[in-house]
Amino acid sequence: MNMTETVAVPTVDIVALLRENERRKEAMKVDYDPERGIGCFGARRAVEHPFGTYLVPRAMTGDAEYSRTMAFDAFERLRIRYDFEYWAWRVVKIRDKLTGDTVPLRLNAGQRKMLAVMESERLARRPVRVILLKARQWGGSTLVTLYFAWIQLVVRRRWNILLAAHVLNTAALLRSNYADLLRNYPEELWLEDVKPRLKGVPGTSATRRVPGREATLAIGSAHAPASLRGLDASMAHLSEVAFWIDSPKLSAADTVRAMGAGIPLAPDTVVVMESTANGTGNFFHQEWLRAKDGKSDKTPVFVAWHEIDMNAMPVRDPLKLWNTLDTYEQGLWRRGLTLEQIAWYKLKRREVGKHELMMAEYPTDDLEAFTNSDCAVFASEHVAALRDGCEEPAEVGELCGAAAVGPSSLVGLHFVADSTGGLKIWRRPRDGALPGSYVVAVDVGGRSAAADWSVIAVLDRHDPLHPEIVAQWRGHIDHDHLAWKAAGIAAFYAKALLVVESNTLETESAGASTFILEQLARHYPRLYARTERDKRSPHPARRYGFHTNRATKATIMAGLIQAVRDHSYTERDTEACAEMSTYIQLPSGAYRARASSHDDVLMTRAILLYVAHSTPAPAASEFAPAAEKPAAGGDGKKDDSGW
């Protein structure tokens, strides 16, 4: 069933429905008045003056300049140093989107949510680092620009700002808004001897000075990051990062690092990376996932469409609306939204046209925001569920034998802990595990750092209905060393069935596959082999390795898609999930990773699950004390490796 199709809605008690709807609307109401300090962020204290009663930040009343008898202008100038929301209300004038009137800025719910995160960090004297995922039309970028302006103009002197966006015009627009703010700055709140304005800096068109504050504001774009290297900045607003150039020659990750490199880890420094979503797998999406997992320096902030005050509309006939809800809209009610919000969403979705676009422009949660286009192979919600099983490895290092290559590499195998090693172990081999109860798959990459990765992954199929990734090696290495390293890992994991994806080996110099895999088979008998028809012989030929072609890739990908959808295997490595997020299907039906992305880890999962399900797991009866029978795909040769 399509999640947006109209279905029969169960009969509802309309009186109970309306009662619940009113309860929800009441719960959402907030008494907010930035002038009086009502509903504003932080610990507040009520103070009475001849000119009124206000809730002001507690820190303000502890300032040596504060007095209950101070004049109103002095009270205001002191208050704006502590109270961003009051400063914004007094200084900033905006055009109301609903009435068209020019009014003082009252932060909306989304802006207050974002401010609370930034001010919590700043008041704790920690560097402010935030990644903001935006829905449309709630003023997220405006809030960030104003927050930077407040710190630069009121809180700190010599506090320089960097504004950067995916294109220079967007950064220039942010600077223009800043210039408008200065032109309209209330004279009674400006304490400098020179008028508030932006002034040009000789020799550059990208930087402006703020006279009196001994500060600068510089703009730049992701297209020309070199011009922003080495800037003396204390705050950086990086806008629409999901749309920044991400190519082998100019990556978004390098651009962000270049722009933030000079910002110290000090109180009152701020870096905000914000964007609307632009698909999955790009730098912004990966940084969002890192932040959600607590692995980033940044705090994630997401503002959903229903957290935006104006996204609601009157409902004249609640029962008629209820009876037209599709499955998705019914889910919105179950999430706790009001009928007025759902009515707005229903009408807006008709305007947008396509539900996938609606989820990207006006997401209900962050998973929707990153929803891929129709060419995505794996649904974002399925990958997100798979990521729940990911965790840091218990051990990191390398598996070592008596030699680095050759039969001796399988002798005396032992694990050496090393934080820079390529082998991640989540679970060591189970005691008493039968040979072949683990499967090891190898995706062969290149030797250089710029080439595809080589990946060795280990699957525990002890529970055939829910196998588990237990170890993985990833790196760049010569192919003969890779083959022996894989055999060592397979031997370590109870003489696992070893499956080498042989395409690269078979397309290299003549004989490479034969030389490496057949030599390996003489010393590691549990090597996967396939049969191929040969026109010159009536008997099928046996060849070592798994060959990926159009037919076999379609087969193994179908299995992986099903496993991810049904969550029928346990993934441990977030890199696998990241690759699934960037994996697409072309109109021709072919599969590949998006530009600048990889699929090396993903391919090992596809091969592992296919082989695990198509090759019988070992039974204890297969193993007699006198001799070991060859594994499926093995050649039956004697094991003389010493392990």
BAPA-646998 format. One record per residue (C-alpha): residue number from 1; residue in one letter; x, y, z. Coordinates in pm, whole numbers, plus 50000, padded with zeros to 5 digits. Example, Ala and Ser with C-alpha at 12.3 -4.5 7.8 and 13.67 -1.06 7.14 Angstrom:
2
   num   residuo      px      py      pz
     1         a   51230   49550   50780
     2         s   51367   49894   50714
***
This chain:
643
   num   residuo      px      py      pz
     1         m   50000   50000   50000
     2         n   50124   50346   49916
     3         m   50165   50541   50238
     4         t   49977   50840   50094
     5         e   49672   50664   49947
     6         t   49331   50734   50092
     7         v   49194   50451   50303
     8         a   48878   50394   50497
     9         v   48909   50580   50825
    10         p   48756   50410   51130
    11         t   48443   50569   51268
    12         v   48540   50838   51515
    13         d   48371   50993   51815
    14         i   48372   51349   51684
    15         v   48312   51497   52029
    16         a   48612   51312   52173
    17         l   48818   51406   51867
    18         l   48747   51776   51905
    19         r   48809   51761   52279
    20         e   49150   51604   52218
    21         n   49226   51857   51943
    22         e   49152   52146   52178
    23         r   49372   51990   52444
    24         r   49659   51970   52197
    25         k   49615   52331   52087
    26         e   49614   52450   52446
    27         a   49929   52251   52522
    28         m   50104   52418   52228
    29         k   50022   52772   52337
    30         v   50316   52969   52472
    31         d   50293   53302   52649
    32         y   50585   53479   52481
    33         d   50675   53844   52519
    34         p   51041   53937   52459
    35         e   50983   54292   52582
    36         r   50871   54173   52925
    37         g   51095   53865   52918
    38         i   50800   53627   52944
    39         g   50867   53285   52793
    40         c   51228   53379   52707
    41         f   51530   53152   52740
    42         g   51731   53096   53054
    43         a   51708   53157   53426
    44         r   51519   53484   53483
    45         r   51440   53713   53772
    46         a   51149   53953   53803
    47         v   51266   54311   53860
    48         e   51049   54612   53925
    49         h   51133   54962   53810
    50         p   50928   55279   53788
    51         f   50901   55211   53415
    52         g   50772   54854   53450
    53         t   50823   54497   53567
    54         y   51043   54266   53361
    55         l   51182   53915   53369
    56         v   51552   53964   53298
    57         p   51843   53718   53292
    58         r   51969   53648   53644
    59         a   52325   53722   53535
    60         m   52223   54077   53448
    61         t   52111   54151   53804
    62         g   52450   54035   53927
    63         d   52633   54287   53707
    64         a   52804   54569   53900
    65         e   52631   54822   53675
    66         y   52284   54701   53767
    67         s   52070   54900   54006
    68         r   51698   54913   54073
    69         t   51722   55290   54050
    70         m   51907   55307   53718
    71         a   51760   55513   53435
    72         f   51568   55333   53160
    73         d   51826   55397   52885
    74         a   52102   55256   53108
    75         f   51877   54961   53194
    76         e   51822   54888   52825
    77         r   52189   54912   52731
    78         l   52278   54674   53011
    79         r   51996   54435   52930
    80         i   52088   54390   52565
    81         r   52430   54256   52673
    82         y   52258   53966   52849
    83         d   51927   53921   52668
    84         f   51946   53832   52298
    85         e   51569   53805   52261
    86         y   51515   54155   52395
    87         w   51795   54289   52173
    88         a   51636   54125   51867
    89         w   51295   54272   51956
    90         r   51438   54622   52003
    91         v   51680   54628   51710
    92         v   51535   54415   51432
    93         k   51231   54501   51225
    94         i   51083   54243   50990
    95         r   50797   54217   50743
    96         d   50526   53993   50883
    97         k   50456   53722   50622
    98         l   50087   53703   50705
    99         t   49997   54073   50741
   100         g   50273   54245   50541
   101         d   50329   54492   50828
   102         t   50673   54592   50955
   103         v   50696   54471   51314
   104         p   50958   54411   51585
   105         l   51110   54062   51565
   106         r   50952   53812   51801
   107         l   51136   53482   51767
   108         n   50914   53200   51647
   109         a   50917   52853   51802
   110         g   51184   52720   51566
   111         q   51411   53017   51629
   112         r   51368   52984   52005
   113         k   51458   52615   51981
   114         m   51779   52698   51795
   115         l   51864   52987   52028
   116         a   51824   52766   52334
   117         v   52092   52528   52205
   118         m   52339   52806   52120
   119         e   52287   53003   52441
   120         s   52309   52690   52657
   121         e   52655   52621   52515
   122         r   52770   52984   52527
   123         l   52657   53045   52886
   124         a   52833   52725   52991
   125         r   53151   52887   52851
   126         r   53187   52618   52588
   127         p   53259   52683   52219
   128         v   52926   52688   52036
   129         r   52918   52426   51760
   130         v   52586   52343   51595
   131         i   52463   52162   51285
   132         l   52116   52279   51184
   133         l   51882   52081   50957
   134         k   51613   52317   50831
   135         a   51264   52294   50698
   136         r   51156   52579   50473
   137         q   51045   52926   50575
   138         w   51106   52964   50946
   139         g   51403   53199   50956
   140         g   51682   52965   51061
   141         s   51952   53147   50863
   142         t   51815   53481   50982
   143         l   51840   53371   51344
   144         v   52202   53259   51302
   145         t   52300   53587   51131
   146         l   52134   53792   51404
   147         y   52298   53588   51680
   148         f   52638   53650   51524
   149         a   52559   54020   51492
   150         w   52455   54042   51858
   151         i   52779   53885   51978
   152         q   52989   54105   51750
   153         l   52803   54432   51816
   154         v   52717   54395   52184
   155         v   52895   54110   52360
   156         r   53252   54102   52223
   157         r   53491   54343   52054
   158         r   53733   54233   51783
   159         w   53511   53932   51716
   160         n   53527   53863   51343
   161         i   53258   53688   51139
   162         l   53282   53460   50834
   163         l   52967   53406   50625
   164         a   53002   53134   50361
   165         a   52744   52968   50137
   166         h   52724   52733   49839
   167         v   52727   53035   49606
   168         l   52863   53382   49667
   169         n   52528   53551   49600
   170         t   52374   53378   49901
   171         a   52659   53488   50126
   172         a   52628   53840   49984
   173         l   52258   53839   50071
   174         l   52339   53747   50431
   175         r   52586   54037   50440
   176         s   52326   54270   50291
   177         n   52083   54179   50568
   178         y   52357   54258   50819
   179         a   52416   54596   50654
   180         d   52042   54673   50675
   181         l   52050   54589   51045
   182         l   52328   54841   51103
   183         r   52158   55114   50900
   184         n   51845   55083   51112
   185         y   52018   55028   51445
   186         p   51851   55234   51724
   187         e   52073   55531   51802
   188         e   52005   55511   52177
   189         l   52146   55156   52191
   190         w   52464   55224   51992
   191         l   52748   55321   52224
   192         e   53030   55377   51975
   193         d   53154   55717   51855
   194         v   53106   55629   51488
   195         k   52778   55543   51321
   196         p   52695   55174   51276
   197         r   52775   55062   50924
   198         l   52984   54826   50717
   199         k   53290   54986   50562
   200         g   53504   54850   50279
   201         v   53853   54717   50333
   202         p   54111   54826   50073
   203         g   54228   54545   49846
   204         t   53934   54311   49901
   205         s   53569   54298   49804
   206         a   53489   54011   50037
   207         t   53564   54178   50370
   208         r   53399   54470   50549
   209         r   53490   54647   50873
   210         v   53252   54743   51152
   211         p   53399   55074   51273
   212         g   53389   55118   51648
   213         r   53377   54744   51715
   214         e   53726   54676   51570
   215         a   53573   54378   51390
   216         t   53529   54246   51037
   217         l   53274   54052   50838
   218         a   53397   53840   50546
   219         i   53194   53644   50292
   220         g   53290   53356   50067
   221         s   53160   53057   49877
   222         a   53228   52688   49854
   223         h   53349   52744   49497
   224         a   53653   52943   49614
   225         p   53753   52822   49961
   226         a   54119   52915   49915
   227         s   54037   53283   49952
   228         l   53908   53218   50304
   229         r   54202   53021   50438
   230         g   54383   53181   50726
   231         l   54112   53436   50803
   232         d   54111   53562   51161
   233         a   53754   53468   51249
   234         s   53584   53389   51577
   235         m   53249   53290   51427
   236         a   53158   53107   51106
   237         h   52812   53072   50955
   238         l   52829   52800   50688
   239         s   52503   52809   50492
   240         e   52336   52544   50271
   241         v   52628   52305   50318
   242         a   52435   52015   50161
   243         f   52471   52197   49828
   244         w   52845   52263   49855
   245         i   53067   52120   49583
   246         d   53177   51767   49669
   247         s   53415   51623   49411
   248         p   53756   51454   49413
   249         k   53919   51791   49338
   250         l   53713   52003   49577
   251         s   53539   51826   49863
   252         a   53287   51983   50100
   253         a   53472   51831   50396
   254         d   53799   52001   50300
   255         t   53619   52331   50239
   256         v   53455   52327   50581
   257         r   53784   52241   50748
   258         a   53959   52522   50565
   259         m   53700   52777   50673
   260         g   53690   52669   51036
   261         a   54059   52597   51089
   262         g   54139   52938   51235
   263         i   53851   52951   51484
   264         p   53979   52874   51834
   265         l   53809   52639   52076
   266         a   53724   52922   52313
   267         p   53414   53067   52484
   268         d   53193   53287   52265
   269         t   53332   53135   51945
   270         v   53055   52998   51724
   271         v   53041   52768   51422
   272         v   52700   52691   51274
   273         m   52671   52456   50978
   274         e   52317   52474   50840
   275         s   52127   52353   50539
   276         t   51809   52215   50402
   277         a   51858   51850   50308
   278         n   51985   51753   49964
   279         g   51965   51376   49959
   280         t   52174   51131   50154
   281         g   52537   51032   50160
   282         n   52681   51378   50103
   283         f   52904   51553   50353
   284         f   52620   51735   50528
   285         h   52420   51415   50572
   286         q   52724   51231   50708
   287         e   52798   51514   50952
   288         w   52435   51511   51065
   289         l   52456   51138   51137
   290         r   52783   51184   51325
   291         a   52626   51458   51536
   292         k   52319   51244   51612
   293         d   52549   50961   51720
   294         g   52741   51194   51951
   295         k   53061   51151   51750
   296         s   53086   51513   51631
   297         d   53178   51839   51800
   298         k   52842   51976   51686
   299         t   52500   51963   51850
   300         p   52227   51859   51601
   301         v   51918   52078   51577
   302         f   51621   51988   51361
   303         v   51310   52202   51321
   304         a   51010   52019   51175
   305         w   50739   52187   50971
   306         h   50487   52151   51255
   307         e   50717   52340   51492
   308         i   50672   52650   51276
   309         d   50394   52867   51419
   310         m   50227   52969   51095
   311         n   50196   52616   50953
   312         a   49832   52566   51055
   313         m   49498   52672   50913
   314         p   49136   52686   51033
   315         v   48924   52374   50995
   316         r   48556   52441   50925
   317         d   48443   52079   50902
   318         p   48658   51853   51125
   319         l   48461   51537   51046
   320         k   48497   51589   50670
   321         l   48871   51644   50712
   322         w   48903   51334   50929
   323         n   48725   51118   50673
   324         t   48966   51224   50396
   325         l   49290   51149   50582
   326         d   49526   50910   50408
   327         t   49755   50671   50595
   328         y   50034   50925   50629
   329         e   49801   51197   50760
   330         q   49651   50952   51008
   331         g   50007   50902   51130
   332         l   50041   51276   51185
   333         w   49743   51267   51418
   334         r   49897   50974   51607
   335         r   50215   51179   51643
   336         g   50016   51438   51837
   337         l   49958   51706   51573
   338         t   49640   51910   51560
   339         l   49372   51901   51292
   340         e   49470   52257   51197
   341         q   49829   52150   51134
   342         i   49722   51844   50937
   343         a   49487   52057   50725
   344         w   49777   52289   50640
   345         y   49999   51992   50551
   346         k   49729   51837   50334
   347         l   49682   52156   50132
   348         k   50056   52227   50108
   349         r   50125   51878   49981
   350         r   49876   51933   49700
   351         e   50065   52248   49609
   352         v   50404   52072   49610
   353         g   50266   51777   49415
   354         k   50500   51493   49499
   355         h   50512   51351   49850
   356         e   50888   51288   49836
   357         l   50941   51658   49761
   358         m   50708   51752   50046
   359         m   50911   51539   50285
   360         a   51230   51710   50172
   361         e   51091   52065   50184
   362         y   50867   52028   50490
   363         p   50994   51724   50679
   364         t   50816   51582   50981
   365         d   51141   51431   51109
   366         d   51504   51427   51005
   367         l   51470   51092   50823
   368         e   51214   51246   50591
   369         a   51437   51548   50534
   370         f   51703   51325   50384
   371         t   51462   51117   50175
   372         n   51624   51023   49847
   373         s   51482   51057   49501
   374         d   51320   50758   49333
   375         c   51660   50628   49220
   376         a   51766   50540   49575
   377         v   51808   50167   49626
   378         f   51762   50164   50004
   379         a   51484   50354   50179
   380         s   51621   50602   50431
   381         e   51398   50472   50711
   382         h   51525   50117   50654
   383         v   51888   50229   50667
   384         a   51814   50431   50980
   385         a   51671   50119   51148
   386         l   51982   49923   51045
   387         r   52206   50192   51196
   388         d   52052   50128   51535
   389         g   52266   49816   51561
   390         c   52591   49996   51477
   391         e   52842   50048   51754
   392         e   53209   50119   51815
   393         p   53428   49808   51776
   394         a   53544   49632   52092
   395         e   53897   49609   51949
   396         v   54097   49775   51672
   397         g   54430   49652   51540
   398         e   54574   49389   51307
   399         l   54583   49011   51289
   400         c   54942   48887   51258
   401         g   55102   48552   51174
   402         a   55458   48428   51135
   403         a   55487   48623   50804
   404         a   55300   48895   50616
   405         v   55234   48681   50309
   406         g   55243   48316   50209
   407         p   55155   48000   50403
   408         s   55353   48114   50707
   409         s   55111   48405   50747
   410         l   54854   48150   50866
   411         v   55079   48018   51141
   412         g   55068   48157   51494
   413         l   54780   48394   51428
   414         h   54729   48650   51704
   415         f   54560   48985   51740
   416         v   54771   49296   51803
   417         a   54584   49599   51933
   418         d   54665   49918   51739
   419         s   54442   50226   51720
   420         t   54568   50288   51364
   421         g   54503   49931   51249
   422         g   54261   49838   50974
   423         l   54084   49551   51153
   424         k   53779   49629   51364
   425         i   53646   49349   51584
   426         w   53302   49367   51738
   427         r   53285   49002   51844
   428         r   53570   48750   51866
   429         p   53512   48392   51744
   430         r   53268   48193   51955
   431         d   53411   47907   52160
   432         g   53342   47578   51988
   433         a   53237   47735   51659
   434         l   53241   47482   51376
   435         p   53454   47544   51067
   436         g   53244   47730   50814
   437         s   53004   47875   51069
   438         y   53151   48214   50977
   439         v   53166   48354   50623
   440         v   53433   48603   50514
   441         a   53388   48816   50201
   442         v   53654   49022   50026
   443         d   53593   49317   49795
   444         v   53921   49385   49613
   445         g   54012   49752   49576
   446         g   54320   49941   49467
   447         r   54666   49984   49609
   448         s   54689   50365   49625
   449         a   54523   50590   49882
   450         a   54309   50745   49606
   451         a   54178   50409   49485
   452         d   53873   50214   49599
   453         w   53905   50046   49937
   454         s   53974   49679   49983
   455         v   53735   49537   50242
   456         i   53733   49206   50431
   457         a   53412   49148   50627
   458         v   53316   48864   50862
   459         l   52959   48738   50908
   460         d   52855   48511   51193
   461         r   52574   48286   51071
   462         h   52528   48100   51398
   463         d   52171   48234   51391
   464         p   52076   48170   51026
   465         l   51764   48387   51055
   466         h   51959   48687   51180
   467         p   52332   48675   51099
   468         e   52563   48940   51239
   469         i   52866   49135   51115
   470         v   53139   49068   51371
   471         a   53462   49202   51215
   472         q   53592   49407   50923
   473         w   53925   49508   50774
   474         r   53943   49808   50539
   475         g   54246   49960   50372
   476         h   54473   49983   50067
   477         i   54713   49697   50011
   478         d   54880   49486   49740
   479         h   54647   49214   49619
   480         d   54861   48917   49719
   481         h   54893   49061   50072
   482         l   54517   49117   50075
   483         a   54446   48754   49984
   484         w   54667   48618   50263
   485         k   54534   48871   50513
   486         a   54181   48758   50428
   487         a   54282   48392   50469
   488         g   54432   48476   50809
   489         i   54113   48645   50924
   490         a   53906   48352   50792
   491         a   54133   48104   50974
   492         f   54104   48309   51294
   493         y   53726   48293   51269
   494         a   53700   47915   51306
   495         k   53823   47836   50954
   496         a   53549   48039   50790
   497         l   53431   47998   50433
   498         l   53634   48259   50241
   499         v   53469   48432   49944
   500         v   53687   48658   49729
   501         e   53514   48887   49478
   502         s   53738   48810   49180
   503         n   53648   49071   48917
   504         t   53950   49291   48979
   505         l   54188   48997   48989
   506         e   54047   48848   48669
   507         t   54069   49172   48473
   508         e   54424   49258   48576
   509         s   54736   49116   48415
   510         a   54695   48770   48265
   511         g   54708   48493   48520
   512         a   54667   48715   48826
   513         s   54356   48534   48944
   514         t   54511   48194   48891
   515         f   54835   48292   49060
   516         i   54681   48445   49372
   517         l   54363   48242   49431
   518         e   54492   47901   49327
   519         q   54805   47946   49536
   520         l   54582   48045   49827
   521         a   54356   47742   49774
   522         r   54652   47505   49820
   523         h   54693   47628   50176
   524         y   54343   47742   50268
   525         p   54094   47469   50169
   526         r   53777   47663   50261
   527         l   53795   47890   49957
   528         y   53471   47956   49773
   529         a   53459   47833   49412
   530         r   53195   47863   49143
   531         t   53117   47651   48842
   532         e   53113   47787   48488
   533         r   53012   47630   48158
   534         d   53294   47584   47907
   535         k   53197   47531   47541
   536         r   53513   47327   47492
   537         s   53421   47073   47760
   538         p   53100   46892   47857
   539         h   53190   46930   48224
   540         p   53149   47258   48420
   541         a   53472   47431   48509
   542         r   53547   47530   48868
   543         r   53690   47876   48930
   544         y   53783   48030   49261
   545         g   53617   48352   49371
   546         f   53280   48518   49333
   547         h   53238   48693   49000
   548         t   53009   48996   48997
   549         n   52831   49054   48667
   550         r   52494   49199   48571
   551         a   52309   48881   48661
   552         t   52486   48796   48985
   553         k   52482   49158   49103
   554         a   52105   49179   49054
   555         t   52070   48860   49258
   556         i   52288   48960   49551
   557         m   52149   49314   49558
   558         a   51794   49179   49576
   559         g   51896   48981   49881
   560         l   52064   49279   50046
   561         i   51767   49508   49977
   562         q   51536   49253   50139
   563         a   51767   49208   50439
   564         v   51792   49582   50500
   565         r   51417   49629   50456
   566         d   51335   49344   50693
   567         h   51624   49421   50928
   568         s   51713   49051   50904
   569         y   52084   49092   50972
   570         t   52275   49295   51230
   571         e   52507   49561   51098
   572         r   52782   49701   51320
   573         d   52969   49945   51096
   574         t   52821   50289   51022
   575         e   53024   50303   50700
   576         a   52805   50029   50554
   577         c   52496   50237   50630
   578         a   52658   50547   50482
   579         e   52726   50359   50158
   580         m   52369   50232   50146
   581         s   52249   50592   50173
   582         t   52439   50684   49855
   583         y   52362   50376   49648
   584         i   52141   50435   49343
   585         q   51983   50248   49056
   586         l   52018   50397   48710
   587         p   51735   50404   48453
   588         s   51910   50113   48279
   589         g   51866   49907   48594
   590         a   52235   49908   48682
   591         y   52347   49976   49039
   592         r   52627   50208   49146
   593         a   52737   50449   49417
   594         r   52670   50818   49376
   595         a   52956   51036   49253
   596         s   53237   51070   49510
   597         s   53089   50784   49714
   598         h   53192   50422   49764
   599         d   53024   50083   49769
   600         d   53311   49858   49881
   601         v   53170   49781   50227
   602         l   52819   49744   50087
   603         m   52933   49485   49832
   604         t   53084   49264   50101
   605         r   52744   49261   50276
   606         a   52564   49165   49957
   607         i   52808   48880   49890
   608         l   52810   48763   50253
   609         l   52433   48739   50281
   610         y   52399   48567   49945
   611         v   52665   48305   50022
   612         a   52542   48258   50381
   613         h   52192   48179   50257
   614         s   52290   47974   49951
   615         t   52564   47766   50115
   616         p   52457   47521   50388
   617         a   52586   47600   50734
   618         p   52809   47325   50881
   619         a   52675   47054   51108
   620         a   52878   46879   51376
   621         s   52834   46547   51198
   622         e   53033   46677   50903
   623         f   53350   46682   51108
   624         a   53506   46349   51198
   625         p   53806   46344   51431
   626         a   54027   46172   51175
   627         a   54000   46417   50891
   628         e   53820   46731   50793
   629         k   53593   46724   50492
   630         p   53632   47008   50239
   631         a   53394   47302   50274
   632         a   53147   47395   50007
   633         g   53347   47528   49719
   634         g   53678   47392   49850
   635         d   53904   47159   49651
   636         g   53958   46895   49918
   637         k   54336   46936   49931
   638         k   54514   46863   50254
   639         d   54551   47148   50499
   640         d   54928   47181   50558
   641         s   54932   47538   50689
   642         g   54993   47441   51052
   643         w   54676   47606   51188
***
